Amino acid sequence: MQTLKVPGIWNSVLGSGEGYGTYRLVLQKPNFVEKDQVFGIKILDVATASRVIWNGKLLGSSGTVGKSRPESDPSYVFQLYPLPWREGTNELLIEISNFHHSKGGMWEPPYMGEWNKLYKESEADLASSLFLAGSVFIIALYHFGLFYFRRTDKGNLTCPHFQYQWIS
């Protein structure tokens, strides 16, 4: 058993990014958590395979966690789960395996907080990403339209930072 910093990669400890392991966090139920209050956990960057277990119950997974390359299957899935607190000790386990990326481990810390706030924040992040992707798509359509209607003006599809000659 070794102690690793989160966030961080385990390359310096294991010698490479390949490997598997379990991160464990033991928590006491906070005094400020009310009976009906729902908390959650958001896990951002584990770009390999992972499983999230809360108090012995599997909350979800991303890819297939394994002890070797053939046993594991990487996947990047945004993970947001509600956490049912119980009185006394609560245990969070995050199992990770990495045999497909140069960097292994938890790149970002898990975020815990009120479920409603975490959910609204993730919806706002998604809306922002969709807006940005839509903007880039519209700009691309605009430039392809310029190229389509003005085929003699090759500057609409060229990049001024590269020196090359257009051959027609």
Chimera marker file (.cmm) of the C-alpha trace (Angstrom):
<marker_set name="trace">
<marker id="1" x="0.000" y="0.000" z="0.000" r="1" g="1" b="0" radius="0.5"/>
<marker id="2" x="1.262" y="3.454" z="-0.981" r="1" g="1" b="0" radius="0.5"/>
<marker id="3" x="-0.063" y="6.925" z="-0.382" r="1" g="1" b="0" radius="0.5"/>
<marker id="4" x="-0.649" y="9.106" z="-3.435" r="1" g="1" b="0" radius="0.5"/>
<marker id="5" x="-1.608" y="12.737" z="-3.741" r="1" g="1" b="0" radius="0.5"/>
<marker id="6" x="-4.961" y="13.590" z="-5.316" r="1" g="1" b="0" radius="0.5"/>
<marker id="7" x="-5.039" y="15.208" z="-7.767" r="1" g="1" b="0" radius="0.5"/>
<marker id="8" x="-1.951" y="13.768" z="-9.347" r="1" g="1" b="0" radius="0.5"/>
<marker id="9" x="-0.585" y="11.039" z="-11.526" r="1" g="1" b="0" radius="0.5"/>
<marker id="10" x="0.950" y="7.853" z="-10.207" r="1" g="1" b="0" radius="0.5"/>
<marker id="11" x="3.767" y="7.693" z="-12.788" r="1" g="1" b="0" radius="0.5"/>
<marker id="12" x="6.436" y="8.824" z="-10.318" r="1" g="1" b="0" radius="0.5"/>
<marker id="13" x="5.393" y="6.146" z="-7.797" r="1" g="1" b="0" radius="0.5"/>
<marker id="14" x="4.790" y="3.217" z="-10.172" r="1" g="1" b="0" radius="0.5"/>
<marker id="15" x="7.462" y="4.127" z="-12.724" r="1" g="1" b="0" radius="0.5"/>
<marker id="16" x="4.923" y="4.376" z="-15.572" r="1" g="1" b="0" radius="0.5"/>
<marker id="17" x="1.301" y="5.265" z="-16.165" r="1" g="1" b="0" radius="0.5"/>
<marker id="18" x="0.259" y="1.628" z="-16.382" r="1" g="1" b="0" radius="0.5"/>
<marker id="19" x="-1.255" y="-0.046" z="-13.355" r="1" g="1" b="0" radius="0.5"/>
<marker id="20" x="-4.316" y="-0.304" z="-11.172" r="1" g="1" b="0" radius="0.5"/>
<marker id="21" x="-5.249" y="0.749" z="-7.699" r="1" g="1" b="0" radius="0.5"/>
<marker id="22" x="-7.933" y="1.824" z="-5.267" r="1" g="1" b="0" radius="0.5"/>
<marker id="23" x="-8.281" y="5.245" z="-3.687" r="1" g="1" b="0" radius="0.5"/>
<marker id="24" x="-10.010" y="5.135" z="-0.287" r="1" g="1" b="0" radius="0.5"/>
<marker id="25" x="-11.547" y="7.955" z="1.686" r="1" g="1" b="0" radius="0.5"/>
<marker id="26" x="-13.251" y="7.422" z="5.057" r="1" g="1" b="0" radius="0.5"/>
<marker id="27" x="-15.658" y="10.160" z="6.158" r="1" g="1" b="0" radius="0.5"/>
<marker id="28" x="-17.843" y="10.872" z="9.148" r="1" g="1" b="0" radius="0.5"/>
<marker id="29" x="-21.307" y="12.196" z="8.419" r="1" g="1" b="0" radius="0.5"/>
<marker id="30" x="-21.030" y="15.986" z="8.866" r="1" g="1" b="0" radius="0.5"/>
<marker id="31" x="-23.161" y="17.617" z="11.535" r="1" g="1" b="0" radius="0.5"/>
<marker id="32" x="-24.608" y="20.086" z="9.040" r="1" g="1" b="0" radius="0.5"/>
<marker id="33" x="-26.148" y="17.342" z="6.849" r="1" g="1" b="0" radius="0.5"/>
<marker id="34" x="-29.862" y="17.338" z="7.529" r="1" g="1" b="0" radius="0.5"/>
<marker id="35" x="-32.037" y="14.246" z="7.288" r="1" g="1" b="0" radius="0.5"/>
<marker id="36" x="-33.616" y="15.095" z="3.924" r="1" g="1" b="0" radius="0.5"/>
<marker id="37" x="-30.560" y="16.792" z="2.445" r="1" g="1" b="0" radius="0.5"/>
<marker id="38" x="-29.007" y="14.957" z="-0.510" r="1" g="1" b="0" radius="0.5"/>
<marker id="39" x="-25.291" y="15.238" z="-1.176" r="1" g="1" b="0" radius="0.5"/>
<marker id="40" x="-23.438" y="14.079" z="-4.255" r="1" g="1" b="0" radius="0.5"/>
<marker id="41" x="-20.034" y="13.453" z="-5.758" r="1" g="1" b="0" radius="0.5"/>
<marker id="42" x="-18.690" y="14.660" z="-9.090" r="1" g="1" b="0" radius="0.5"/>
<marker id="43" x="-15.660" y="12.954" z="-10.605" r="1" g="1" b="0" radius="0.5"/>
<marker id="44" x="-14.074" y="14.827" z="-13.489" r="1" g="1" b="0" radius="0.5"/>
<marker id="45" x="-10.858" y="13.515" z="-14.962" r="1" g="1" b="0" radius="0.5"/>
<marker id="46" x="-10.185" y="9.843" z="-14.682" r="1" g="1" b="0" radius="0.5"/>
<marker id="47" x="-9.529" y="9.328" z="-18.390" r="1" g="1" b="0" radius="0.5"/>
<marker id="48" x="-9.098" y="5.591" z="-17.952" r="1" g="1" b="0" radius="0.5"/>
<marker id="49" x="-11.329" y="2.921" z="-16.410" r="1" g="1" b="0" radius="0.5"/>
<marker id="50" x="-12.840" y="3.567" z="-12.984" r="1" g="1" b="0" radius="0.5"/>
<marker id="51" x="-15.488" y="2.328" z="-10.554" r="1" g="1" b="0" radius="0.5"/>
<marker id="52" x="-17.036" y="4.387" z="-7.763" r="1" g="1" b="0" radius="0.5"/>
<marker id="53" x="-18.204" y="2.546" z="-4.639" r="1" g="1" b="0" radius="0.5"/>
<marker id="54" x="-19.952" y="4.262" z="-1.691" r="1" g="1" b="0" radius="0.5"/>
<marker id="55" x="-20.439" y="2.267" z="1.515" r="1" g="1" b="0" radius="0.5"/>
<marker id="56" x="-20.016" y="-1.010" z="-0.349" r="1" g="1" b="0" radius="0.5"/>
<marker id="57" x="-22.541" y="-0.130" z="-3.071" r="1" g="1" b="0" radius="0.5"/>
<marker id="58" x="-21.423" y="0.384" z="-6.684" r="1" g="1" b="0" radius="0.5"/>
<marker id="59" x="-22.580" y="3.839" z="-7.798" r="1" g="1" b="0" radius="0.5"/>
<marker id="60" x="-21.272" y="3.593" z="-11.341" r="1" g="1" b="0" radius="0.5"/>
<marker id="61" x="-18.314" y="3.008" z="-13.580" r="1" g="1" b="0" radius="0.5"/>
<marker id="62" x="-16.448" y="4.301" z="-16.581" r="1" g="1" b="0" radius="0.5"/>
<marker id="63" x="-15.055" y="1.581" z="-18.802" r="1" g="1" b="0" radius="0.5"/>
<marker id="64" x="-13.964" y="-1.760" z="-17.357" r="1" g="1" b="0" radius="0.5"/>
<marker id="65" x="-11.471" y="-1.864" z="-14.492" r="1" g="1" b="0" radius="0.5"/>
<marker id="66" x="-8.941" y="-4.688" z="-14.821" r="1" g="1" b="0" radius="0.5"/>
<marker id="67" x="-5.531" y="-5.887" z="-13.650" r="1" g="1" b="0" radius="0.5"/>
<marker id="68" x="-4.061" y="-6.116" z="-17.174" r="1" g="1" b="0" radius="0.5"/>
<marker id="69" x="-4.523" y="-4.592" z="-20.633" r="1" g="1" b="0" radius="0.5"/>
<marker id="70" x="-6.794" y="-7.408" z="-21.942" r="1" g="1" b="0" radius="0.5"/>
<marker id="71" x="-8.994" y="-7.234" z="-18.821" r="1" g="1" b="0" radius="0.5"/>
<marker id="72" x="-9.478" y="-3.460" z="-18.912" r="1" g="1" b="0" radius="0.5"/>
<marker id="73" x="-11.322" y="-1.191" z="-21.293" r="1" g="1" b="0" radius="0.5"/>
<marker id="74" x="-10.818" y="2.587" z="-21.009" r="1" g="1" b="0" radius="0.5"/>
<marker id="75" x="-13.648" y="5.057" z="-21.307" r="1" g="1" b="0" radius="0.5"/>
<marker id="76" x="-14.172" y="8.708" z="-20.465" r="1" g="1" b="0" radius="0.5"/>
<marker id="77" x="-17.548" y="9.231" z="-18.829" r="1" g="1" b="0" radius="0.5"/>
<marker id="78" x="-18.532" y="12.204" z="-16.710" r="1" g="1" b="0" radius="0.5"/>
<marker id="79" x="-19.578" y="10.812" z="-13.337" r="1" g="1" b="0" radius="0.5"/>
<marker id="80" x="-22.115" y="12.467" z="-11.026" r="1" g="1" b="0" radius="0.5"/>
<marker id="81" x="-23.762" y="10.416" z="-8.286" r="1" g="1" b="0" radius="0.5"/>
<marker id="82" x="-25.967" y="11.102" z="-5.245" r="1" g="1" b="0" radius="0.5"/>
<marker id="83" x="-24.449" y="9.966" z="-1.941" r="1" g="1" b="0" radius="0.5"/>
<marker id="84" x="-26.794" y="8.465" z="0.652" r="1" g="1" b="0" radius="0.5"/>
<marker id="85" x="-25.066" y="9.316" z="3.956" r="1" g="1" b="0" radius="0.5"/>
<marker id="86" x="-25.418" y="6.948" z="6.853" r="1" g="1" b="0" radius="0.5"/>
<marker id="87" x="-24.762" y="7.665" z="10.503" r="1" g="1" b="0" radius="0.5"/>
<marker id="88" x="-21.175" y="7.110" z="11.595" r="1" g="1" b="0" radius="0.5"/>
<marker id="89" x="-18.443" y="6.164" z="9.146" r="1" g="1" b="0" radius="0.5"/>
<marker id="90" x="-18.907" y="6.384" z="5.361" r="1" g="1" b="0" radius="0.5"/>
<marker id="91" x="-16.422" y="4.959" z="2.879" r="1" g="1" b="0" radius="0.5"/>
<marker id="92" x="-15.686" y="6.099" z="-0.663" r="1" g="1" b="0" radius="0.5"/>
<marker id="93" x="-13.659" y="3.778" z="-2.907" r="1" g="1" b="0" radius="0.5"/>
<marker id="94" x="-12.532" y="4.734" z="-6.394" r="1" g="1" b="0" radius="0.5"/>
<marker id="95" x="-10.943" y="1.856" z="-8.300" r="1" g="1" b="0" radius="0.5"/>
<marker id="96" x="-8.836" y="2.867" z="-11.288" r="1" g="1" b="0" radius="0.5"/>
<marker id="97" x="-6.945" y="0.900" z="-13.912" r="1" g="1" b="0" radius="0.5"/>
<marker id="98" x="-4.844" y="2.368" z="-16.680" r="1" g="1" b="0" radius="0.5"/>
<marker id="99" x="-3.137" y="0.404" z="-19.429" r="1" g="1" b="0" radius="0.5"/>
<marker id="100" x="-3.970" y="2.687" z="-22.372" r="1" g="1" b="0" radius="0.5"/>
<marker id="101" x="-2.759" y="6.194" z="-21.463" r="1" g="1" b="0" radius="0.5"/>
<marker id="102" x="0.687" y="7.578" z="-20.632" r="1" g="1" b="0" radius="0.5"/>
<marker id="103" x="-0.554" y="9.115" z="-17.354" r="1" g="1" b="0" radius="0.5"/>
<marker id="104" x="-2.396" y="7.140" z="-14.711" r="1" g="1" b="0" radius="0.5"/>
<marker id="105" x="-4.258" y="8.100" z="-11.574" r="1" g="1" b="0" radius="0.5"/>
<marker id="106" x="-6.785" y="10.731" z="-10.576" r="1" g="1" b="0" radius="0.5"/>
<marker id="107" x="-6.029" y="13.905" z="-12.483" r="1" g="1" b="0" radius="0.5"/>
<marker id="108" x="-8.675" y="15.939" z="-10.674" r="1" g="1" b="0" radius="0.5"/>
<marker id="109" x="-10.009" y="15.617" z="-7.129" r="1" g="1" b="0" radius="0.5"/>
<marker id="110" x="-13.533" y="14.341" z="-6.586" r="1" g="1" b="0" radius="0.5"/>
<marker id="111" x="-15.946" y="17.134" z="-5.676" r="1" g="1" b="0" radius="0.5"/>
<marker id="112" x="-18.556" y="16.605" z="-2.986" r="1" g="1" b="0" radius="0.5"/>
<marker id="113" x="-21.412" y="18.931" z="-2.196" r="1" g="1" b="0" radius="0.5"/>
<marker id="114" x="-25.150" y="19.460" z="-2.215" r="1" g="1" b="0" radius="0.5"/>
<marker id="115" x="-26.732" y="17.425" z="-5.001" r="1" g="1" b="0" radius="0.5"/>
<marker id="116" x="-28.769" y="20.318" z="-6.417" r="1" g="1" b="0" radius="0.5"/>
<marker id="117" x="-25.739" y="22.592" z="-6.654" r="1" g="1" b="0" radius="0.5"/>
<marker id="118" x="-23.549" y="19.922" z="-8.272" r="1" g="1" b="0" radius="0.5"/>
<marker id="119" x="-26.297" y="19.031" z="-10.751" r="1" g="1" b="0" radius="0.5"/>
<marker id="120" x="-26.967" y="22.656" z="-11.715" r="1" g="1" b="0" radius="0.5"/>
<marker id="121" x="-23.239" y="23.298" z="-12.108" r="1" g="1" b="0" radius="0.5"/>
<marker id="122" x="-22.836" y="20.307" z="-14.420" r="1" g="1" b="0" radius="0.5"/>
<marker id="123" x="-25.848" y="21.430" z="-16.475" r="1" g="1" b="0" radius="0.5"/>
<marker id="124" x="-24.320" y="24.906" z="-16.800" r="1" g="1" b="0" radius="0.5"/>
<marker id="125" x="-21.000" y="23.346" z="-17.914" r="1" g="1" b="0" radius="0.5"/>
<marker id="126" x="-22.829" y="21.253" z="-20.515" r="1" g="1" b="0" radius="0.5"/>
<marker id="127" x="-24.764" y="24.277" z="-21.790" r="1" g="1" b="0" radius="0.5"/>
<marker id="128" x="-21.533" y="26.264" z="-22.074" r="1" g="1" b="0" radius="0.5"/>
<marker id="129" x="-19.815" y="23.458" z="-23.998" r="1" g="1" b="0" radius="0.5"/>
<marker id="130" x="-22.778" y="23.064" z="-26.355" r="1" g="1" b="0" radius="0.5"/>
<marker id="131" x="-22.854" y="26.818" z="-26.992" r="1" g="1" b="0" radius="0.5"/>
<marker id="132" x="-19.145" y="26.822" z="-27.812" r="1" g="1" b="0" radius="0.5"/>
<marker id="133" x="-19.448" y="23.792" z="-30.113" r="1" g="1" b="0" radius="0.5"/>
<marker id="134" x="-22.433" y="25.383" z="-31.862" r="1" g="1" b="0" radius="0.5"/>
<marker id="135" x="-20.521" y="28.635" z="-32.349" r="1" g="1" b="0" radius="0.5"/>
<marker id="136" x="-17.564" y="26.827" z="-33.915" r="1" g="1" b="0" radius="0.5"/>
<marker id="137" x="-19.952" y="24.872" z="-36.181" r="1" g="1" b="0" radius="0.5"/>
<marker id="138" x="-21.654" y="28.086" z="-37.369" r="1" g="1" b="0" radius="0.5"/>
<marker id="139" x="-18.277" y="29.724" z="-38.058" r="1" g="1" b="0" radius="0.5"/>
<marker id="140" x="-17.234" y="26.635" z="-40.052" r="1" g="1" b="0" radius="0.5"/>
<marker id="141" x="-20.467" y="26.766" z="-42.083" r="1" g="1" b="0" radius="0.5"/>
<marker id="142" x="-19.862" y="30.450" z="-42.767" r="1" g="1" b="0" radius="0.5"/>
<marker id="143" x="-16.349" y="29.805" z="-44.093" r="1" g="1" b="0" radius="0.5"/>
<marker id="144" x="-17.445" y="26.847" z="-46.220" r="1" g="1" b="0" radius="0.5"/>
<marker id="145" x="-20.231" y="29.048" z="-47.586" r="1" g="1" b="0" radius="0.5"/>
<marker id="146" x="-17.708" y="31.760" z="-48.467" r="1" g="1" b="0" radius="0.5"/>
<marker id="147" x="-15.547" y="29.164" z="-50.193" r="1" g="1" b="0" radius="0.5"/>
<marker id="148" x="-18.523" y="27.654" z="-52.067" r="1" g="1" b="0" radius="0.5"/>
<marker id="149" x="-19.782" y="30.969" z="-53.435" r="1" g="1" b="0" radius="0.5"/>
<marker id="150" x="-16.348" y="32.509" z="-54.096" r="1" g="1" b="0" radius="0.5"/>
<marker id="151" x="-14.223" y="29.596" z="-55.310" r="1" g="1" b="0" radius="0.5"/>
<marker id="152" x="-11.661" y="31.878" z="-56.923" r="1" g="1" b="0" radius="0.5"/>
<marker id="153" x="-10.798" y="33.439" z="-53.554" r="1" g="1" b="0" radius="0.5"/>
<marker id="154" x="-8.791" y="30.635" z="-51.886" r="1" g="1" b="0" radius="0.5"/>
<marker id="155" x="-8.058" y="32.784" z="-48.817" r="1" g="1" b="0" radius="0.5"/>
<marker id="156" x="-11.281" y="31.658" z="-47.148" r="1" g="1" b="0" radius="0.5"/>
<marker id="157" x="-9.837" y="28.210" z="-46.434" r="1" g="1" b="0" radius="0.5"/>
<marker id="158" x="-6.162" y="29.019" z="-45.959" r="1" g="1" b="0" radius="0.5"/>
<marker id="159" x="-4.249" y="29.733" z="-42.807" r="1" g="1" b="0" radius="0.5"/>
<marker id="160" x="-1.949" y="32.775" z="-42.828" r="1" g="1" b="0" radius="0.5"/>
<marker id="161" x="0.555" y="31.089" z="-40.487" r="1" g="1" b="0" radius="0.5"/>
<marker id="162" x="1.592" y="28.432" z="-42.996" r="1" g="1" b="0" radius="0.5"/>
<marker id="163" x="3.537" y="29.017" z="-46.177" r="1" g="1" b="0" radius="0.5"/>
<marker id="164" x="2.352" y="26.840" z="-49.021" r="1" g="1" b="0" radius="0.5"/>
<marker id="165" x="1.248" y="27.131" z="-52.601" r="1" g="1" b="0" radius="0.5"/>
<marker id="166" x="-2.289" y="26.353" z="-53.743" r="1" g="1" b="0" radius="0.5"/>
<marker id="167" x="-2.242" y="23.947" z="-56.705" r="1" g="1" b="0" radius="0.5"/>
<marker id="168" x="-5.350" y="23.831" z="-58.870" r="1" g="1" b="0" radius="0.5"/>
<link id1="1" id2="2" r="1" g="1" b="0" radius="0.2"/>
<link id1="2" id2="3" r="1" g="1" b="0" radius="0.2"/>
<link id1="3" id2="4" r="1" g="1" b="0" radius="0.2"/>
<link id1="4" id2="5" r="1" g="1" b="0" radius="0.2"/>
<link id1="5" id2="6" r="1" g="1" b="0" radius="0.2"/>
<link id1="6" id2="7" r="1" g="1" b="0" radius="0.2"/>
<link id1="7" id2="8" r="1" g="1" b="0" radius="0.2"/>
<link id1="8" id2="9" r="1" g="1" b="0" radius="0.2"/>
<link id1="9" id2="10" r="1" g="1" b="0" radius="0.2"/>
<link id1="10" id2="11" r="1" g="1" b="0" radius="0.2"/>
<link id1="11" id2="12" r="1" g="1" b="0" radius="0.2"/>
<link id1="12" id2="13" r="1" g="1" b="0" radius="0.2"/>
<link id1="13" id2="14" r="1" g="1" b="0" radius="0.2"/>
<link id1="14" id2="15" r="1" g="1" b="0" radius="0.2"/>
<link id1="15" id2="16" r="1" g="1" b="0" radius="0.2"/>
<link id1="16" id2="17" r="1" g="1" b="0" radius="0.2"/>
<link id1="17" id2="18" r="1" g="1" b="0" radius="0.2"/>
<link id1="18" id2="19" r="1" g="1" b="0" radius="0.2"/>
<link id1="19" id2="20" r="1" g="1" b="0" radius="0.2"/>
<link id1="20" id2="21" r="1" g="1" b="0" radius="0.2"/>
<link id1="21" id2="22" r="1" g="1" b="0" radius="0.2"/>
<link id1="22" id2="23" r="1" g="1" b="0" radius="0.2"/>
<link id1="23" id2="24" r="1" g="1" b="0" radius="0.2"/>
<link id1="24" id2="25" r="1" g="1" b="0" radius="0.2"/>
<link id1="25" id2="26" r="1" g="1" b="0" radius="0.2"/>
<link id1="26" id2="27" r="1" g="1" b="0" radius="0.2"/>
<link id1="27" id2="28" r="1" g="1" b="0" radius="0.2"/>
<link id1="28" id2="29" r="1" g="1" b="0" radius="0.2"/>
<link id1="29" id2="30" r="1" g="1" b="0" radius="0.2"/>
<link id1="30" id2="31" r="1" g="1" b="0" radius="0.2"/>
<link id1="31" id2="32" r="1" g="1" b="0" radius="0.2"/>
<link id1="32" id2="33" r="1" g="1" b="0" radius="0.2"/>
<link id1="33" id2="34" r="1" g="1" b="0" radius="0.2"/>
<link id1="34" id2="35" r="1" g="1" b="0" radius="0.2"/>
<link id1="35" id2="36" r="1" g="1" b="0" radius="0.2"/>
<link id1="36" id2="37" r="1" g="1" b="0" radius="0.2"/>
<link id1="37" id2="38" r="1" g="1" b="0" radius="0.2"/>
<link id1="38" id2="39" r="1" g="1" b="0" radius="0.2"/>
<link id1="39" id2="40" r="1" g="1" b="0" radius="0.2"/>
<link id1="40" id2="41" r="1" g="1" b="0" radius="0.2"/>
<link id1="41" id2="42" r="1" g="1" b="0" radius="0.2"/>
<link id1="42" id2="43" r="1" g="1" b="0" radius="0.2"/>
<link id1="43" id2="44" r="1" g="1" b="0" radius="0.2"/>
<link id1="44" id2="45" r="1" g="1" b="0" radius="0.2"/>
<link id1="45" id2="46" r="1" g="1" b="0" radius="0.2"/>
<link id1="46" id2="47" r="1" g="1" b="0" radius="0.2"/>
<link id1="47" id2="48" r="1" g="1" b="0" radius="0.2"/>
<link id1="48" id2="49" r="1" g="1" b="0" radius="0.2"/>
<link id1="49" id2="50" r="1" g="1" b="0" radius="0.2"/>
<link id1="50" id2="51" r="1" g="1" b="0" radius="0.2"/>
<link id1="51" id2="52" r="1" g="1" b="0" radius="0.2"/>
<link id1="52" id2="53" r="1" g="1" b="0" radius="0.2"/>
<link id1="53" id2="54" r="1" g="1" b="0" radius="0.2"/>
<link id1="54" id2="55" r="1" g="1" b="0" radius="0.2"/>
<link id1="55" id2="56" r="1" g="1" b="0" radius="0.2"/>
<link id1="56" id2="57" r="1" g="1" b="0" radius="0.2"/>
<link id1="57" id2="58" r="1" g="1" b="0" radius="0.2"/>
<link id1="58" id2="59" r="1" g="1" b="0" radius="0.2"/>
<link id1="59" id2="60" r="1" g="1" b="0" radius="0.2"/>
<link id1="60" id2="61" r="1" g="1" b="0" radius="0.2"/>
<link id1="61" id2="62" r="1" g="1" b="0" radius="0.2"/>
<link id1="62" id2="63" r="1" g="1" b="0" radius="0.2"/>
<link id1="63" id2="64" r="1" g="1" b="0" radius="0.2"/>
<link id1="64" id2="65" r="1" g="1" b="0" radius="0.2"/>
<link id1="65" id2="66" r="1" g="1" b="0" radius="0.2"/>
<link id1="66" id2="67" r="1" g="1" b="0" radius="0.2"/>
<link id1="67" id2="68" r="1" g="1" b="0" radius="0.2"/>
<link id1="68" id2="69" r="1" g="1" b="0" radius="0.2"/>
<link id1="69" id2="70" r="1" g="1" b="0" radius="0.2"/>
<link id1="70" id2="71" r="1" g="1" b="0" radius="0.2"/>
<link id1="71" id2="72" r="1" g="1" b="0" radius="0.2"/>
<link id1="72" id2="73" r="1" g="1" b="0" radius="0.2"/>
<link id1="73" id2="74" r="1" g="1" b="0" radius="0.2"/>
<link id1="74" id2="75" r="1" g="1" b="0" radius="0.2"/>
<link id1="75" id2="76" r="1" g="1" b="0" radius="0.2"/>
<link id1="76" id2="77" r="1" g="1" b="0" radius="0.2"/>
<link id1="77" id2="78" r="1" g="1" b="0" radius="0.2"/>
<link id1="78" id2="79" r="1" g="1" b="0" radius="0.2"/>
<link id1="79" id2="80" r="1" g="1" b="0" radius="0.2"/>
<link id1="80" id2="81" r="1" g="1" b="0" radius="0.2"/>
<link id1="81" id2="82" r="1" g="1" b="0" radius="0.2"/>
<link id1="82" id2="83" r="1" g="1" b="0" radius="0.2"/>
<link id1="83" id2="84" r="1" g="1" b="0" radius="0.2"/>
<link id1="84" id2="85" r="1" g="1" b="0" radius="0.2"/>
<link id1="85" id2="86" r="1" g="1" b="0" radius="0.2"/>
<link id1="86" id2="87" r="1" g="1" b="0" radius="0.2"/>
<link id1="87" id2="88" r="1" g="1" b="0" radius="0.2"/>
<link id1="88" id2="89" r="1" g="1" b="0" radius="0.2"/>
<link id1="89" id2="90" r="1" g="1" b="0" radius="0.2"/>
<link id1="90" id2="91" r="1" g="1" b="0" radius="0.2"/>
<link id1="91" id2="92" r="1" g="1" b="0" radius="0.2"/>
<link id1="92" id2="93" r="1" g="1" b="0" radius="0.2"/>
<link id1="93" id2="94" r="1" g="1" b="0" radius="0.2"/>
<link id1="94" id2="95" r="1" g="1" b="0" radius="0.2"/>
<link id1="95" id2="96" r="1" g="1" b="0" radius="0.2"/>
<link id1="96" id2="97" r="1" g="1" b="0" radius="0.2"/>
<link id1="97" id2="98" r="1" g="1" b="0" radius="0.2"/>
<link id1="98" id2="99" r="1" g="1" b="0" radius="0.2"/>
<link id1="99" id2="100" r="1" g="1" b="0" radius="0.2"/>
<link id1="100" id2="101" r="1" g="1" b="0" radius="0.2"/>
<link id1="101" id2="102" r="1" g="1" b="0" radius="0.2"/>
<link id1="102" id2="103" r="1" g="1" b="0" radius="0.2"/>
<link id1="103" id2="104" r="1" g="1" b="0" radius="0.2"/>
<link id1="104" id2="105" r="1" g="1" b="0" radius="0.2"/>
<link id1="105" id2="106" r="1" g="1" b="0" radius="0.2"/>
<link id1="106" id2="107" r="1" g="1" b="0" radius="0.2"/>
<link id1="107" id2="108" r="1" g="1" b="0" radius="0.2"/>
<link id1="108" id2="109" r="1" g="1" b="0" radius="0.2"/>
<link id1="109" id2="110" r="1" g="1" b="0" radius="0.2"/>
<link id1="110" id2="111" r="1" g="1" b="0" radius="0.2"/>
<link id1="111" id2="112" r="1" g="1" b="0" radius="0.2"/>
<link id1="112" id2="113" r="1" g="1" b="0" radius="0.2"/>
<link id1="113" id2="114" r="1" g="1" b="0" radius="0.2"/>
<link id1="114" id2="115" r="1" g="1" b="0" radius="0.2"/>
<link id1="115" id2="116" r="1" g="1" b="0" radius="0.2"/>
<link id1="116" id2="117" r="1" g="1" b="0" radius="0.2"/>
<link id1="117" id2="118" r="1" g="1" b="0" radius="0.2"/>
<link id1="118" id2="119" r="1" g="1" b="0" radius="0.2"/>
<link id1="119" id2="120" r="1" g="1" b="0" radius="0.2"/>
<link id1="120" id2="121" r="1" g="1" b="0" radius="0.2"/>
<link id1="121" id2="122" r="1" g="1" b="0" radius="0.2"/>
<link id1="122" id2="123" r="1" g="1" b="0" radius="0.2"/>
<link id1="123" id2="124" r="1" g="1" b="0" radius="0.2"/>
<link id1="124" id2="125" r="1" g="1" b="0" radius="0.2"/>
<link id1="125" id2="126" r="1" g="1" b="0" radius="0.2"/>
<link id1="126" id2="127" r="1" g="1" b="0" radius="0.2"/>
<link id1="127" id2="128" r="1" g="1" b="0" radius="0.2"/>
<link id1="128" id2="129" r="1" g="1" b="0" radius="0.2"/>
<link id1="129" id2="130" r="1" g="1" b="0" radius="0.2"/>
<link id1="130" id2="131" r="1" g="1" b="0" radius="0.2"/>
<link id1="131" id2="132" r="1" g="1" b="0" radius="0.2"/>
<link id1="132" id2="133" r="1" g="1" b="0" radius="0.2"/>
<link id1="133" id2="134" r="1" g="1" b="0" radius="0.2"/>
<link id1="134" id2="135" r="1" g="1" b="0" radius="0.2"/>
<link id1="135" id2="136" r="1" g="1" b="0" radius="0.2"/>
<link id1="136" id2="137" r="1" g="1" b="0" radius="0.2"/>
<link id1="137" id2="138" r="1" g="1" b="0" radius="0.2"/>
<link id1="138" id2="139" r="1" g="1" b="0" radius="0.2"/>
<link id1="139" id2="140" r="1" g="1" b="0" radius="0.2"/>
<link id1="140" id2="141" r="1" g="1" b="0" radius="0.2"/>
<link id1="141" id2="142" r="1" g="1" b="0" radius="0.2"/>
<link id1="142" id2="143" r="1" g="1" b="0" radius="0.2"/>
<link id1="143" id2="144" r="1" g="1" b="0" radius="0.2"/>
<link id1="144" id2="145" r="1" g="1" b="0" radius="0.2"/>
<link id1="145" id2="146" r="1" g="1" b="0" radius="0.2"/>
<link id1="146" id2="147" r="1" g="1" b="0" radius="0.2"/>
<link id1="147" id2="148" r="1" g="1" b="0" radius="0.2"/>
<link id1="148" id2="149" r="1" g="1" b="0" radius="0.2"/>
<link id1="149" id2="150" r="1" g="1" b="0" radius="0.2"/>
<link id1="150" id2="151" r="1" g="1" b="0" radius="0.2"/>
<link id1="151" id2="152" r="1" g="1" b="0" radius="0.2"/>
<link id1="152" id2="153" r="1" g="1" b="0" radius="0.2"/>
<link id1="153" id2="154" r="1" g="1" b="0" radius="0.2"/>
<link id1="154" id2="155" r="1" g="1" b="0" radius="0.2"/>
<link id1="155" id2="156" r="1" g="1" b="0" radius="0.2"/>
<link id1="156" id2="157" r="1" g="1" b="0" radius="0.2"/>
<link id1="157" id2="158" r="1" g="1" b="0" radius="0.2"/>
<link id1="158" id2="159" r="1" g="1" b="0" radius="0.2"/>
<link id1="159" id2="160" r="1" g="1" b="0" radius="0.2"/>
<link id1="160" id2="161" r="1" g="1" b="0" radius="0.2"/>
<link id1="161" id2="162" r="1" g="1" b="0" radius="0.2"/>
<link id1="162" id2="163" r="1" g="1" b="0" radius="0.2"/>
<link id1="163" id2="164" r="1" g="1" b="0" radius="0.2"/>
<link id1="164" id2="165" r="1" g="1" b="0" radius="0.2"/>
<link id1="165" id2="166" r="1" g="1" b="0" radius="0.2"/>
<link id1="166" id2="167" r="1" g="1" b="0" radius="0.2"/>
<link id1="167" id2="168" r="1" g="1" b="0" radius="0.2"/>
</marker_set>
